[in-house]
Structure formats: C-alpha cells, structure tokens
Amino acid sequence: MNPMSRNVFKGRGANISPQNPYIKRREVIEHLEGIDEEKYLDKPVTKYYEEHAAGALSKNNSPDLPLNYSVNPYQGCEHGCIYCYARNSHEYWGFDAGLGFETNIMVKTNIVEILKKQFQSKSYHPSPIMLSGNTDCYQPAEKKFGLTRKILELCLQTSHPVSIITKNSLIQRDKDILIKLADKKLVHVYFSLNHLSRKLKAVLEPRTATAEKKLMVMEDFSKSGIPCGVMVAPIIPSLNSEDIPLIIKRSAEAGALAAGYTIVRLNGNVKTVFKNWINEHFPERANKVLHQIESVHGGKLNDTEWGRRIKGSGQIAEMIAQIFKTSKAKYMANRSMPDFDLSAFSAHGQIRLF
C-alpha cells in the first residue's frame, strides 16, 4: 500500500506512517497467504511503554527559547497536532513520525524520583523549568498516569518555579496545586491557542480541547490568581493566520497577562506528514499554504536557522509580526507575567518546626 494513500482515521491527526530514516525495517501485518499489509488498516490503538529515565531535566541550548530546562514526562502525544515538531524525536525511539508518534506513548514512570534527586544535587541552581518542552504534559496519558501532577507537587514542596504550556483542559484538575504555587510566585500557565474553529480543530489538533474550553479555563484560573498567558502557536499562513487579533482579544478578556507566537516550520518527516494532511483536508489551498510556509523560511519548508525558524522572515512573516504586535498593544497593553520567586527554593522541602 502506498503510505500516501490511507484511510482517514477519526480522532487522529496523521493518517500515514512515514519510513523512519534510522531503521531499515518497516512494520507490517503478516498474512498466511503471503500478502503483507501496512499497520493501522483498522482503527489505531494507543499503547503505553514504561521508560526509566536517566535524567529528568532536558537542557535547552537554543537562544530562541526563554527557559533553560524542560521536563517531559511523556514522549509521543495522542493530541495528534499535525505540525508538531516533536514528531521527529519519536524516530529516535524506533517509531515513525506519523501515526506511530500518536499511538506509541513513552511513559517515564520514575521521572519524579529522578527530578527530586537532581534538585538535591549540590551543583543544582534553581531556574524556572518548562512543562513540557517537547510533548504536552496534559495529554490523555496524564489522566491515567498522573506524572504531571506529581511533578507539580514536588515543585510546591521544594518551592521550585515552573512554567506550563498545554492545549488540554485536563490542567483544571490541578487547580488546587496551581493556586498554591501562584501564591508563592512559582507558576506561569500558558495555553496554546492558534485558531477559534471547531471544524479546523477536529483535523488540525484532533484530541486537544476546543478554543472555547481553553478560554473558559484561562478565565477561571485568572480569577483564581493563577497567572495565565496565551501562545498563538504555530501560525500557519493562509490557514489560521487571520485568527490572530481575535485570539489575543478573547484571551485578554479571559485575563491573559502575556502573549507570544511562532510560525510553523516543517522539519524532517513532519514535512511528509503535513503535506499529506494539507492535500487530504484542504486540497484547494494546499499549494498556497505550502508556498507561503516556504516564503517565511528562506524558500524551504524546513528551517533550522536560529531566530528565523521561530518567527520567520520576509514579507509574510513581517505582516504576521505586525498584526501580532498591533493586537497585543491594543488588548494587552501594560500587562505582564509576575516575576518568579527563586529565593524560596529548598531542595529537601520546607522544614517544619514543631
């Protein structure tokens, strides 16, 4: 079967399994008749794999990103966001960047214990950590394993600052901990929101919360003293770029204190997955979207150049930047996230005197 001509699986972003460049084999379903068919002919089922992490903190060396460390309790993500740059990293685990990324979830069951040990290292100096820098820490797996909540409990116990970004309303479950962290100036919460269309969400980010739900949680958190921001990311020219002003307006009305954005880039096999997806769901504008993505990244769909890879360059990138800047000035003037308190960190937790 041609990997570029598959059935569309409801609730999944990718409908293909591109060849993993790091392995020569290709997984198929074996038949006694000798005819092999590719996997996922039927509805794909999510599988979880226990992974014992050697370290919990991932070092970020990119000048494009504000925080130095991230913690990723899960690798792979059921959200199915078609543009996700983390798809490529799943190939290092032996899976593919398409359906394999969405259906094979690595669960780092020991991550809390490892993180605690790293906090207690004599050489450790506290700085805000990102939950998560790779895949969403509130993806469906979190409901089953609860690792993100345990990490937040550790941050509260040790007074360690943490910044969270998510597309899932499951974060509302942890409102009790987030309020306590906010009281100590130890948490920022960002909601990733790049469109306002239920129809687009169903195919672009199939297992994420709707825009309306994310805005409701943002408003609830803001009223409870939990500082919230919005990441309009990624912006895909001619697909969701027109929503920028209204997203920032609606987020500001919900209490958001900050806003940021990125422009989509399609590195590695993310390019293969995205091109198949755009031709499947939006064939009438596929060429326009792809050409405009190329125009902001020096003529290519992929981009590794620091600075340009996040915000792009050229006329379309400048137009997006101006729309964002104008919208933010209009709706979020004089707003900002509170500074983190780094002074209260105690690696062994607060000492109780009784």
C-alpha positions as CSV (number, residue, x, y, z in Angstrom):
1,M,0.0,0.0,0.0
2,N,1.2,3.5,-0.8
3,P,1.8,5.3,2.5
4,M,0.5,8.5,1.0
5,S,-3.0,7.0,0.3
6,R,-4.6,5.9,3.6
7,N,-7.9,5.9,5.1
8,V,-8.7,8.9,7.3
9,F,-8.8,7.8,11.0
10,K,-11.2,9.9,13.0
11,G,-9.6,11.4,16.1
12,R,-6.1,11.1,14.6
13,G,-4.0,13.9,13.0
14,A,-1.7,11.8,10.8
15,N,-3.1,9.1,8.5
16,I,0.3,7.9,7.3
17,S,3.4,6.2,8.8
18,P,6.4,7.6,7.0
19,Q,9.5,5.5,6.9
20,N,11.8,6.0,10.0
21,P,15.2,7.1,8.5
22,Y,17.0,5.4,11.4
23,I,15.7,1.9,10.7
24,K,15.6,-0.2,7.6
25,R,12.6,-2.4,8.6
26,R,9.0,-1.4,8.1
27,E,6.3,-2.8,10.4
28,V,3.5,-4.7,8.6
29,I,0.7,-7.1,9.3
30,E,1.7,-10.6,8.2
31,H,-0.8,-12.8,6.4
32,L,-0.5,-16.6,5.9
33,E,-1.3,-16.0,2.2
34,G,1.9,-14.1,1.9
35,I,0.4,-10.7,1.3
36,D,1.7,-8.1,3.7
37,E,-0.3,-5.0,4.5
38,E,0.9,-2.0,6.4
39,K,-0.2,-1.4,10.0
40,Y,-3.2,0.7,11.0
41,L,-5.6,-0.6,8.5
42,D,-8.1,-0.7,11.3
43,K,-8.6,2.0,14.0
44,P,-5.2,2.7,15.6
45,V,-5.0,1.8,19.3
46,T,-2.8,3.7,21.7
47,K,0.0,1.7,23.5
48,Y,2.0,2.8,26.5
49,Y,5.6,1.9,27.2
50,E,7.3,2.2,30.5
51,E,10.6,4.1,30.3
52,H,13.1,4.6,33.1
53,A,14.6,8.0,32.6
54,A,18.3,8.5,33.4
55,G,17.7,12.3,33.8
56,A,14.6,14.4,34.2
57,L,15.8,17.8,33.1
58,S,16.4,18.4,29.4
59,K,18.9,21.2,28.6
60,N,17.8,23.8,26.1
61,N,20.7,25.4,24.2
62,S,18.5,27.4,21.8
63,P,18.6,31.1,22.1
64,D,15.0,31.1,20.6
65,L,13.5,29.7,23.8
66,P,13.3,31.6,27.1
67,L,13.8,28.8,29.6
68,N,16.9,26.7,30.0
69,Y,15.4,23.4,31.2
70,S,12.3,21.4,30.4
71,V,10.7,18.3,31.9
72,N,8.9,15.8,29.7
73,P,7.1,13.0,31.5
74,Y,5.8,11.6,28.2
75,Q,7.3,11.1,24.7
76,G,4.9,10.8,21.8
77,C,1.5,12.5,22.1
78,E,-2.1,11.5,21.4
79,H,-3.2,15.1,20.7
80,G,-2.3,14.4,17.1
81,C,-1.3,18.0,16.2
82,I,-0.3,17.6,12.6
83,Y,2.5,20.2,12.7
84,C,4.2,19.1,16.0
85,Y,8.0,19.3,15.8
86,A,8.3,16.6,18.4
87,R,7.2,14.0,15.8
88,N,10.7,13.8,14.6
89,S,12.2,13.0,18.0
90,H,9.9,9.9,18.2
91,E,12.0,8.3,15.4
92,Y,14.9,8.0,17.9
93,W,12.7,5.6,19.9
94,G,12.2,3.4,16.9
95,F,8.7,4.6,15.9
96,D,7.5,6.7,13.0
97,A,6.7,10.4,13.0
98,G,3.1,9.9,11.8
99,L,0.6,7.5,13.4
100,G,3.5,5.9,15.4
101,F,4.0,9.2,17.2
102,E,0.3,9.4,18.2
103,T,-0.2,5.8,19.2
104,N,3.0,4.8,21.0
105,I,3.5,6.8,24.2
106,M,6.6,6.5,26.3
107,V,5.8,7.0,30.0
108,K,8.8,8.0,32.2
109,T,7.4,6.4,35.4
110,N,10.5,7.3,37.5
111,I,10.7,10.9,36.4
112,V,9.6,12.4,39.7
113,E,12.2,10.5,41.7
114,I,14.9,11.4,39.3
115,L,13.9,15.1,39.3
116,K,13.9,15.1,43.1
117,K,17.5,13.8,43.1
118,Q,18.6,16.4,40.5
119,F,17.0,19.2,42.7
120,Q,19.0,17.8,45.6
121,S,22.4,17.9,43.8
122,K,24.9,20.2,45.4
123,S,25.6,21.7,42.0
124,Y,22.0,22.5,41.2
125,H,20.9,26.1,41.0
126,P,17.1,26.7,40.6
127,S,15.7,28.3,37.4
128,P,12.2,28.0,36.0
129,I,11.5,24.7,34.3
130,M,9.1,24.2,31.4
131,L,6.4,21.6,31.5
132,S,6.8,20.4,28.8
133,G,9.3,21.4,26.1
134,N,8.5,18.5,23.8
135,T,5.1,16.9,24.1
136,D,2.1,18.1,26.1
137,C,2.3,17.2,29.8
138,Y,-1.6,17.1,29.9
139,Q,-2.1,14.8,27.0
140,P,-4.6,11.9,27.6
141,A,-1.9,9.8,29.2
142,E,-1.7,12.1,32.1
143,K,-5.3,11.2,33.2
144,K,-4.0,7.6,33.5
145,F,-0.5,8.1,35.0
146,G,-0.7,11.4,36.8
147,L,3.0,12.2,36.4
148,T,2.5,15.9,35.8
149,R,0.5,16.4,39.0
150,K,3.3,14.6,40.9
151,I,5.9,17.0,39.4
152,L,3.8,20.0,40.4
153,E,3.6,18.5,43.9
154,L,7.4,18.3,44.0
155,C,7.7,21.9,42.8
156,L,5.3,23.0,45.5
157,Q,7.2,21.0,48.2
158,T,10.6,22.5,47.2
159,S,9.3,25.9,46.1
160,H,10.7,25.5,42.6
161,P,9.4,27.7,39.8
162,V,7.6,26.1,36.8
163,S,6.1,27.3,33.6
164,I,3.4,25.1,32.0
165,I,2.1,25.1,28.4
166,T,-0.8,23.0,27.3
167,K,-3.6,22.5,24.8
168,N,-5.7,20.4,27.2
169,S,-8.3,21.4,29.7
170,L,-7.2,18.5,32.0
171,I,-5.0,21.1,33.7
172,Q,-8.1,22.3,35.5
173,R,-7.8,19.1,37.6
174,D,-4.7,20.6,39.2
175,K,-6.1,24.0,40.1
176,D,-5.6,23.4,43.8
177,I,-1.9,23.0,43.4
178,L,-1.6,25.8,40.9
179,I,-3.3,28.2,43.3
180,K,-0.7,27.4,46.0
181,L,2.2,27.7,43.5
182,A,0.8,31.1,42.3
183,D,0.5,32.3,45.9
184,K,4.3,31.8,46.2
185,K,5.0,33.3,42.7
186,L,6.2,29.9,41.4
187,V,4.0,29.3,38.3
188,H,3.0,30.6,34.9
189,V,0.4,28.9,32.8
190,Y,0.3,29.3,29.0
191,F,-2.5,28.0,26.8
192,S,-1.5,27.1,23.3
193,L,-4.3,28.6,21.1
194,N,-3.8,29.1,17.4
195,H,-7.4,29.1,16.0
196,L,-11.0,29.5,17.0
197,S,-12.6,27.0,14.7
198,R,-14.1,23.7,16.0
199,K,-14.0,22.4,12.4
200,L,-10.3,23.1,12.0
201,K,-9.5,21.7,15.5
202,A,-11.1,18.4,14.5
203,V,-8.5,17.8,11.9
204,L,-5.5,20.0,12.9
205,E,-5.4,19.1,16.6
206,P,-8.0,16.3,17.0
207,R,-7.5,15.4,20.6
208,T,-7.0,18.8,22.2
209,A,-9.5,20.9,24.0
210,T,-11.6,23.4,22.0
211,A,-10.7,27.1,21.9
212,E,-13.8,27.8,24.0
213,K,-12.9,25.3,26.6
214,K,-9.3,26.7,26.9
215,L,-10.6,30.2,27.2
216,M,-13.0,29.1,30.0
217,V,-10.2,27.5,31.9
218,M,-8.0,30.6,31.4
219,E,-10.7,32.8,32.8
220,D,-11.3,30.5,35.8
221,F,-7.6,30.4,36.5
222,S,-7.1,34.2,36.1
223,K,-9.9,34.9,38.5
224,S,-8.3,32.5,41.0
225,G,-4.9,34.3,40.9
226,I,-3.1,31.9,38.6
227,P,-1.1,34.0,36.1
228,C,-2.0,32.9,32.5
229,G,-0.8,33.7,29.0
230,V,-1.5,32.6,25.5
231,M,0.8,31.2,22.9
232,V,-0.6,31.7,19.4
233,A,1.4,28.8,18.0
234,P,2.1,27.8,15.5
235,I,0.7,30.3,13.0
236,I,0.2,28.6,9.6
237,P,-0.1,31.2,6.8
238,S,-3.4,31.2,4.9
239,L,-4.8,28.6,7.3
240,N,-5.2,30.2,10.8
241,S,-3.2,33.5,10.5
242,E,-6.4,35.5,10.2
243,D,-7.5,34.5,13.7
244,I,-4.5,36.3,15.5
245,P,-6.3,39.5,16.5
246,L,-9.4,37.8,17.8
247,I,-7.4,35.1,19.7
248,I,-5.5,37.9,21.5
249,K,-8.7,39.8,22.2
250,R,-10.5,36.8,23.6
251,S,-7.5,35.8,25.7
252,A,-7.2,39.3,27.1
253,E,-10.9,39.2,28.0
254,A,-10.2,35.9,29.8
255,G,-7.5,37.5,31.9
256,A,-4.3,36.6,29.9
257,L,-1.3,38.7,31.0
258,A,1.0,37.8,28.2
259,A,1.1,36.5,24.6
260,G,3.6,35.0,22.2
261,Y,3.6,33.4,18.8
262,T,5.6,31.2,16.5
263,I,5.3,30.4,12.8
264,V,5.1,26.8,11.7
265,R,8.2,25.0,10.4
266,L,8.2,21.5,8.9
267,N,11.5,19.8,9.6
268,G,12.2,16.1,8.9
269,N,9.3,13.9,8.4
270,V,6.9,16.5,9.9
271,K,7.1,17.8,6.3
272,T,5.9,14.5,4.9
273,V,3.1,14.2,7.4
274,F,1.9,17.8,6.9
275,K,2.0,17.7,3.1
276,N,-0.1,14.6,3.1
277,W,-2.5,16.2,5.6
278,I,-3.0,19.5,3.8
279,N,-3.6,17.8,0.5
280,E,-6.1,15.5,2.2
281,H,-8.1,18.1,4.1
282,F,-7.5,21.4,2.2
283,P,-6.6,20.4,-1.4
284,E,-7.9,23.7,-2.8
285,R,-5.4,25.8,-0.8
286,A,-2.6,23.2,-0.2
287,N,-0.1,24.8,-2.7
288,K,-0.8,28.3,-1.4
289,V,-0.2,27.2,2.2
290,L,3.0,25.3,1.4
291,H,4.4,28.1,-0.7
292,Q,3.8,30.7,2.0
293,I,5.4,28.5,4.6
294,E,8.4,28.3,2.3
295,S,8.4,32.0,1.8
296,V,9.0,32.7,5.6
297,H,11.8,30.1,5.9
298,G,14.2,31.1,3.1
299,G,12.5,29.1,0.4
300,K,12.2,25.8,2.3
301,L,9.6,24.1,4.4
302,N,12.2,23.1,6.9
303,D,14.2,25.6,8.9
304,T,17.0,25.2,11.5
305,E,18.3,28.8,11.5
306,W,18.0,30.3,15.0
307,G,15.8,33.3,15.0
308,R,14.2,32.8,11.7
309,R,13.0,29.3,12.5
310,I,10.6,30.6,15.2
311,K,9.3,33.9,13.7
312,G,10.3,33.6,10.0
313,S,11.5,36.3,7.7
314,G,10.2,38.1,4.6
315,Q,7.0,40.0,3.7
316,I,4.5,37.5,5.1
317,A,6.5,37.0,8.3
318,E,6.7,40.8,8.7
319,M,2.9,41.1,8.2
320,I,2.2,38.4,10.8
321,A,4.6,40.1,13.2
322,Q,2.9,43.5,12.7
323,I,-0.6,42.0,13.2
324,F,0.5,40.3,16.4
325,K,2.3,43.4,17.7
326,T,-0.7,45.7,17.0
327,S,-3.2,43.2,18.5
328,K,-1.1,42.8,21.7
329,A,-0.7,46.6,22.1
330,K,-4.5,47.0,21.7
331,Y,-5.7,44.3,24.0
332,M,-2.8,43.6,26.4
333,A,-1.2,47.0,27.0
334,N,0.6,47.3,30.3
335,R,0.1,43.6,31.2
336,S,2.9,41.1,32.1
337,M,3.5,37.9,33.9
338,P,4.7,38.3,37.5
339,D,8.4,37.6,38.2
340,F,9.2,34.1,39.6
341,D,10.5,33.9,43.1
342,L,13.8,32.0,43.0
343,S,14.7,32.7,46.6
344,A,12.4,30.2,48.4
345,F,13.8,27.1,46.8
346,S,14.6,24.3,49.3
347,A,15.8,21.1,47.7
348,H,14.6,18.9,50.6
349,G,11.3,20.7,51.0
350,Q,10.2,23.2,53.6
351,I,11.5,22.4,57.1
352,R,8.6,22.2,59.6
353,L,9.3,23.3,63.2
354,F,7.1,21.5,65.7
